[in-house]
Amino acid sequence: MRAIMVMFDTLSKRFLSTYGSDWTITPNFKRLEEKCVIFDNFYGGSMPCMPARRELHTGRYNFLHRGWGPLEPFDCSIMEELKRAGIYTHLVTDHSHYFEDGGATYHNRYDTWEGFRGQEGDRWVPQICSNPELNKNPLNKQGISAVQHYANRSRITCEEDMPSVKTINAGLEFLDCYKTEENWFLQIECFDPHEPFYVPEKYRQLYHCGILEEAFNWPPYKLVGGNETKDKLDDLKKEYAALITMCDYHLGRILDFMDENRMWEDTMLIVNTDHGFLLGERGFMGKNYMPMYEEIIHIPFYMHDPRYEKEKGRRSELAQTIDIAPTLLEYFNVDLKDYEMDGKPLTPIVNGNKKIHDNILFGIHGGHINIYDGKHMLMKSPEKINQPLVSWTLMPANMRGFYEKEILEQGVLISGGRFTNGIPCMKYEEQVYVDPLRFGDLLFDIEADPEQENPLDDLKIMQEMCVKLKKAMDKAEAPEEEFVRIGLVHN
């Protein structure tokens, strides 16, 4: 048994021809329909990047207990469980957050890994002096990450230099070496099409993009303002689409390899992402500080299971990121009898479109807590103040750097529970930059209003969804503070 997961970052489903786009150039994503099951109701869980990857490893929600951070010493990583079962695991990636304080324990769970530098604000190329190449375009993001990006670009002068291309090449090298071997899992993980949307000119020309030096290709996370006219936002979407088309081309190289070596007969393929992005829709740019609207949390997902070679087409049942870990364990016949996941194997959906979830949770730590039952979606906000908010951790690190001394001084040791697999950990009180109070509670009928244009004002449905939310949070053993924070009395 072999399995390949090709993971992209910030891949919005509405830009893919598989999911209805009629203007983007994505023939290889479309080509997946020939071999894969297409999931129409696949959702992210914990936002953004590293919380989503913790779900990939553990099969459990992260956002209820903490935000961005490393895998914990008490976590059960399926990559290590696969290793113990004799399944070789290998990661190739240009996702630089793996190599920072807030992600430094993920890549080491694989048997081997290979990383490539230079994406976004990866602290890579030295830049002591001011950089004359720094883009002064006021529409683009500014700050240290932007300065670092332009320093990194001094070493990325052609498509072959691009970190995501190097990542695909490394994945293909692994496949070429081990295509006849058994019992391995390969994760090919590309940071693209995450912003900045820096892409070779040949892809930009497909969308008639303007001069690269003047391109609006790195949207700041903020409300759309006076500078971002409709034309500028259209330009931004074209820059993003050009980068998706580059991703599509290199995905095609993997599909070609699988075709040429008849790997579809005995190799699982998963193509996925962590979240989407807002490019001016609803008046926002970004993905973190606003409610987790459909454009952000409803994501593309493709899966080929060789055990069900004839199973193709579209599936409508609910699934999400937490389901990938148990799916891989089930595929490789690894049974973790004493470890309970929030996720479920995807096999019943692939083989028959059978329900595996009555409802799903999703969110960002300190933001709305969201529940979706396939019809109604409740985004539950705090009522008066976005407190109390706590993190359960033995790894008090943020994206780049450790918790502040003032936070560390207030930490208390707690006994832990299901989330910590019975191991005591520290509890820290936190403040976050997200402000769900500014949006309040939001309730939608997604079945009737998939664009979320008409929030419901229905007390009966609200109460029913709150009951479901409390039950789901109980099942995940959310901290008591989370119930208090969003105004749900915990009986």
N, C-alpha and C positions, 0 to 999 in steps of 0.2 A: 504494500500500500504506500502510495506517495501522495503528497498534497502540496499545492502551490497557492499562496495568497499574494495577490498583487494589490497593494494598498496605495491609494493616492490620498493627499490631504486637501481638504476644501474643494471637493468635487461636487458641484451643484447638479442635481438630477435634471433640472429644467434646461440645462445647456447640452443635454445628450439626446441624440436622435432616438435612442431607445425609449426615452420618456417624453417624446413629443416635440423636441426642438426641430424646426424646419429650416434653420439658417446656419447652425453650426456644422462643422465638418468633422464628423466622428464615425467614419465607416467601420472602424474596428470595434468600438463599443457596440455598434449595430450588429456587427458580425457575431458577437457573443450570443445573440439570439439563436444561432444555429446549433449551439452546443449546450447552452445553459438554461436554467430556470431563472426568470426575471422576477424579482420581488417588487411588487407595487406598493407595499405597505411596510417598508423597512425603515426603522427609526434609529437615530442615535440615542444614547442614554445620558452619560455624564459628559459635560462639556468643559473645556474644549480639548486640545490635543492629548496631553498626558492623562487626564482623567479617562478619556476614551480608550487609551491604550491599557490602562489598568483594568478596564472591563474586558479587554481582549485577553488578558492574562488570567484573570480571576473568575470571569463569568458572573461578577457581582457589581451592583451599582456602587459607584464611588462618591457621587456628588452629595449624598445625604450626610456623609461622615467627614469629608474633607474636600479641599479644592485641588489645585495643581500640586503634584508632588510625586516622589519616587514610589516604586513598589516598596511595600513594607516588609520588614523581617518576618512578620506573622502572616503575610499573604501566601496563598497557594497559587503559584504560577503554573499554568498548564504546560509551559515550555519545559519546566523542570520535571513535571510529571511524565511528559512524553520521553524525555531523556532517560528517566528511570525505567521506563518500559521498553527501552531499546530503540526508540524512534529518534533518529538524528535530526537536530534542529539547527537551521542556519538562517541568519538575518543579514540582508544587504540593505543599506539605507543611507539616505542623505538628510535624514530628519535630525537636524542639529540639536533639537531639544533633548534627545537621548543622552547627549554628552555634557549636559549642564547639571547643576545641583538638583533641579527638580525632576530629572529623568534618569539619573545615573545608574539606576539599579535594574533597568529593564533589559538592555541589550546583553547584560551578563548572564541572563537566565538561559540563553541559547548555548548549544555546544560551541558554536563559533559564530563570529559576526564580522562584517566588514563595513566600515563607514566612510563616507565621502563628504568633504568639507565645502562650505561656501554659500549655503542657502541663506536667504534673508539676511538677518543680522548676526549670523554665526561669527563669533569672536575669533576670527581666523587670520586674515592678512593684517600685519601691523600697519597702523596709520597714526603715528605720532603727530605728524605735520597735518595742517589743514589740507583737505583733498580738493584740488581745483576742479575735479570732475563731478563733485557733488551737485546733483540736480537741484536747481533753484526753483523749479516749477512749484508755485504755491499750492497747487491742487494736491501734490503728493505728500506723503508722510514725511515729517522731518524728525530729527533727533538722532541719538547715538546709533540706533539700528540702521537708519538710513545712511549715515556716514560710513558705518561698517560695511553695508551692502556695496557701496561704490568702491570701497577698498577691495572687497572680495572680487568684484567684477574685473579688476585689473588682471586677474589670473583666469578669467573665464572669457576667452576671446572668440570661441567658436562653439558650435553645437556639441562637439565631442568633449569639450571641457566642462560642459554643464553637469552639475552633480547628479541630477536625476538620470541623465543619459549614462553616466558612469555606473549608476546603481543598476539600471537595466542590463548594461553590459556584464556586470558582475553576476547578476542572476542567470543570464544566459550561459556564462562560463560554468557556473555550478551545474546547470542542467546538462550541458554538453559532457561534463565529467561523469555525472552520476545518473544519466538517463536510463541506464540498465540496472541500477541498484534498486533495492527495496528499502522500505521503512525509513523515509525521511520526510521532513516538512521544511519547505523553503518559503521564507517571507521576503518578498521584493517590495520594499516600501519607499515610495517617492514622495518628497515634500511638495512637489508640484501637483496641482496648479495653485498652491498657496501663494498669496501675495508676497513680494512684488511680482507682477506679471511680466517678468523679464524673459523674452523669448526671441529666438533668431528671426531675422528679417523675412526669411522665406515663408514663415507661418503668418507673420503680420501682413504680408502682402495679400494673402488669401482673403483678408477682411478689409483691405484698403485702409489700413491704419496709417496715421500720419508720421511725422518725423520722430524718430525714437527719442531724441534728446528733449522733445517737447511732450512726450507721451504722458498721459494721466494713467499710470499703471500701478500706483501704490496707494490705495485709498486709506485715508486715516479713519479710525473708528470713531465716528461722530454722526450727528444729524446732518442731513444734506443742507448746505447753506447757500449763500448767494453766488459763490464762485462755481458751484457744481450745477451748471445749466443742464438742460435735457441733452443737448448735443455732447457736452463733456461726459455725462453719464453713459451715453451711447458709445462714446469712444472708449470709456473704461470697460464696458462689456465686451467690446471687440478685442481689446488687449487680453482680457481674461479668456475669451473664446480661442484666441490664437494659441495661448498656452495649453488649453485643453486639447487642441488639435495636435500639438507636439506630443502630449501624453498619449493621445490616441495612436499616433504613428508608432511609437515605441511599444505600446501594448501590442500592436499588430505583429511586431517582431517575436514576441513571446508566443502568440497564437500560431504564427508560422512554424515556429520550432515544434510546438505540440502537434501540429498537423504533419510535419515532415517525419516525426519520430513516433507517430501513432500513440501519443501519450494519453489521448482522450479515453483509451480503452481501460486504463488502470491508474489514472491520476486525477485527484480532485483538483478543481480550480475554483478559487474564490476571488472575485474582483470587488473591492469595496472602498469605502472612505470613512472618515470620522464625522464630518459635518459639512454643511453647505455654507452659504455666504449671502449677505445682502449687498447689492451693488446699486443702491439708490431706491430700491423698492421699499414702500411704506415710509419713505423719508429717512432711511437709515443706510449707513455704510458700516460693515463689520459683521460680528457674530456673537458678541459676549454680553454687552450691557443692556440690550433690548430683550423683550420676551423671546422665547425660542419658537419663533414662527416657523411655519412649514418650510419656507425656503432654507432654513438653517438646519432643522432637526430631521426632516423627512429626506432620506438619502438613498442613492442608488445602491443596488446590491445584486450581484450575479453569482450563480453557483452551479458548477457542474459536478455531479457525484457519479463516478463510473459504475457504481452499483445499480444505478437507475438510468442507464444510458439513454433509454427512450423517453425519459421524462424531460420535457422541455416546455416552453410556453410561459405564461405569466401566472403568478400566484398572488392572491389577495389577502391572505391571512397576515395578522400582525406578527412582526419579528423585529429584533433589534440587536445592537452590538453585543449585549451580554450573551447572546445565543451562539456566538462563534466558538467560544471556548468549549462548551459541552458538545458542540457539533464535531469538533476535531477529536475530542476524546472518544466519542462514540464511533467515529470513523476508524480510528486506530485501535479500537477494542480495549481502551484503557478505562477501567472502572474505579472511580474514587468513591468508595462506599461511605466513607465518613465525612465527606465534604459536600455541603449543600450549596448549589448555585442558584442565583436568581434567574439565570438563563436556562433554556431548554434546547435540546438538539433540534436542528432544522429539518431533519429527515421526514417527519410527518407532513411538513409543508411541501417539500420537494416531491415526495411520493404520495400525492393525493390531496394537497391543499387542505390538510386537517389543522384545526386550531391548536395552538400550543400556549397562547396567552389569552386570558379574559381581558386584561388591560396591561398597559405598560407605563412605566415612570420615566421621566427625563428631566434634566435641568442642569444648572450651574450652581456651585456651592454659594449659598447666600442669596440666590435669586428666587424666582418663582419655583415652586414645586409643581410639576405638571403630571397629569394623568390623562391617558387616552384609552378609550374602550372600543375603538373601531368606529364609533359614531360621534360621541361627544368628547371634547377636549377641554379640560379645566386647567387653567394656569392660576394657581393659588398664590396670592401675594400676602405678605404680612399686613396687619391691619393698621398699626400705629407706628411701629418702630421696627427696623430690621435687626432685631435682637430678641433673644440671645442666639448667638452663632458660635459654634465650637468646632474644633477639629480633633479627631482621634488619630494619633500618629506616634510612631517611634522614630520618624524621619522628618524633623521639623525644618523642611527646606521649601522655598518657593522656586519659581522658574530659574532665576539666577541669584542665588544667595540664600542665607538661612533666615529663620524667623528673627524678628527684632528682639533685642534683649528684654524689652518691656513685656513682650508676649511670653517669652521663655520663663521669666521670673514668676508669672502667674500660673504656670502649668501645674496640674494635679494628676497624680497617678490614679487610674481607675482600673477596675477588674476586667474590663473588656467584655466580649460576648461573641455572638455569632460572627460579626464582622471581623473581629480580630482572632477568630478561631480559638477563643478561650484564653488568649494571652493578654496579660495586663498591658496597658499603654498609657500614654499621656493625653490629657485633654487640655486644650488651649482655647481661650476665648479670643475671637477674631473680629476684625472689621474687614469689609470687602468694598470694592469700588462699584459693584453693581447696585442698583437702586430700584428694586421691583415696586416700591411704594408709588413711584411716579406714574406707574401704569395701572396699578390696582389689579383686582381679580378680573380674569378674562375667561369667558365661556363660549365655546363654538360648537356648532353642529357641522363637523367636517364632512359628513356624508352629503348634506344639503348645501354647504358653503365651503368647498375645498380651498377657496382663496382667502378664507378668514376675513371677509369684508364686513360681516354683520354679527358682532358679538351679541350673544343672547342675554336677555334680562328675564330669567325664569328661575324663581326661587326654588321650585320643586326639583328641577333638574340640577341646580346648584347643590342642593342638600343631598341628592342621590349621589352625585359625583364626589362630594366631600366624604360620604360614608365609604365609598370605594377607595378614596385616597388614603383615609386613615387605615383601612384594612391592608392596603398595599405597603404603606410605610411600616406598619406593625410587622408584616411578613419579612421585610428587609431589616428589621430591628433598627430603625432610625433612632438617633439620639432623642431623648425627651425634649431637648431644647428645640428641635425642629418642629415638633407639634406646637409648642408654645409660640415659636417665632411666626408661624403662619396662622395662628388663631384657631387651631383645632384642639378642643378639649380632649385629652387622652384618657380614656376611661380604663 
